Amino acid sequence: MPVQATATDEARALLRRLGADRIPHPGGTLLAHLERVRIQLALWDARPALQLAGFCHAFYGTDGFPTVLLPLDRRTELASVTGAEAEAIVHFYASCDREATYPHLLEPRFRDRFTGRTYAPDLVLRRDFAELTAANELDLARRDPAFREQWGPELLALFSRFRPLLSQFAWQDTLAVLHTP
């Protein structure tokens, strides 16, 4: 009897079909980075939808990584693999206008870079966003000493502001990776 593929397996297959295993990224390939982010979120006890969103967070590109694997008009393809909740987190993460949002996420105020709309997302979505942002950036800081040296202080300040939204596990890792005595 064949083993049923999990959503993670299906997402991995889709990522490979779209070339994520061939796209350079700090620490190897985009696919390797996405795997590490997923694993990090699992280690932080994130719920399955957030882990899967972490694995897929680059599908629509981001404000900091413009490579698009899937255009927004094909969101249903990702949702059919990940489920609606994980896809919505991926879309929310990708839509963030970082410059406009980072200073105001606790207020809450979020600017969508795709639409230009500013709105107040709910607390669960903001927590997911903060946790995913930490997992993503800490992976880069762990892999690339030059990145950590250049961006570490700014990231520590950002995650210090995000602290009310981060899990204890994420906060502890933030301090372990970014805090310099």
DAGIQUI-V625401 format. One record per helix or strand of 2 or more residues. SS is the DSSP state (H for helix, E for strand). FROM is the first residue (numbers start at 0). LEN is the number of residues. If there is no record, write none. Layout:
ss=SS from=FROM len=LEN
ss=SS from=FROM len=LEN
This chain:
ss=H from=6 len=11
ss=E from=23 len=2
ss=E from=27 len=2
ss=H from=29 len=14
ss=H from=47 len=9
ss=H from=71 len=11
ss=H from=83 len=12
ss=H from=97 len=7
ss=E from=109 len=3
ss=E from=117 len=2
ss=H from=122 len=21
ss=H from=144 len=21
ss=H from=167 len=11
